[in-house]
Amino acid sequence: MTKILKTFEQLISPPKPIKAGVYHYISPPDDPRNYRLHLRIEKDANGILILNASTILHLNQTAAEYAYYLIHNETPDNVARMMSERYKIDKPQAKIDYLGLSDNIQTLLSTPDLDPVTFLDIDRVRPFTGHITAPYRLDCAVTYNLPDSDDPNAAPIDRVDQELNTDQWKEVIDKAWQAGIPHIVFTGGEPTLREDITELLLHAEMNGQVTGLLTNGLLLGDKSYLDTLLDTGLDHLMLIFQFENETFMDALQNSLAVDIFVAVHFTLNETNENELAEKINLLSNMGVKAISLSTTDQALSNSLERLREQVAERQLDLIWNLPVPYSSLNPIDFETEKRESALGEGKAWLYVEPDGDVLQSQGVNRVLGNLLHDEWSSIWED
């Protein structure tokens, strides 16, 4: 009788969902696409699949389970058998569904400008409005120090009275990974002024996190230093354009010559307003594929719009949702795509100051908690 009741219970009970957590896949070295997949299974068994830290797919329980098997390299026949047993569906249909998801993901990975909403034929969801248990990215200002040549008042050094040490930053990175945050961006100040920046990058890489670095780029003029950064597994760079600086141009050429995604940021002001169009064309001819633009002057919004149109005409990517390292102009008050960027603050990304305090975003100076001392759940709920 007990066996009969147990069998009956299995028939009427839904299958036990995949364990909540983060699952990671990185393509083998001989795969020219060089891609990463991060699957975050939420407590409700739905999932978020993140492709190369950029394309985000929200999945129901069944699709999340297919993605889980995909990340673990299960064969279509094995998946069809398991899904048939778990959900009482036909094996041929389960195999078709699994192969279909796999094909769609491969197409999205190999076609950078493909709109996943249109491609997958799903209803459009307003950006950053879905329920998630953690952001997709953590922006870590590891220091507010700046080079001696910069104005020391350019960064908000009065906001912090200490910097986390190496082990403390590693603890922050680990806590982010445990919370399901797959993407870490190191910023500042000037993050390369920290001698341990390569150690921190490598630590995040060992976790399986995608990493980015926002820097003035001047140290990258030294190829050996750039090689050291690349050896950590660094995934993308944003360089803050240094006008009339030969060292910066050398650093940019070095960066473009290696296998890493490179974006260049410009801060628009009255002094350089008439130069930027020419500089953007120059960088495009050099091989730069992505441009970031911002200004602190609302009066320059029309000029900013013209530059955005130029970026589109040159078929360059416009990067609008990464933080900009503090400079003499503090380019955080007026960002391109400000409306959509604001929607992502505190949802798609969070910002950590050098002492571990967590803000919604750079420049939004309401402290949500301290990632070194407070539980992640209390910070996120706040």
Order of alpha helices (4+ residues) and beta strands (2+ residues): alpha-beta-beta-beta-beta-alpha-alpha-alpha-alpha-beta-alpha-beta-alpha-beta-alpha-beta-alpha-beta-alpha-beta-alpha-beta-beta-alpha-beta-beta-beta-alpha
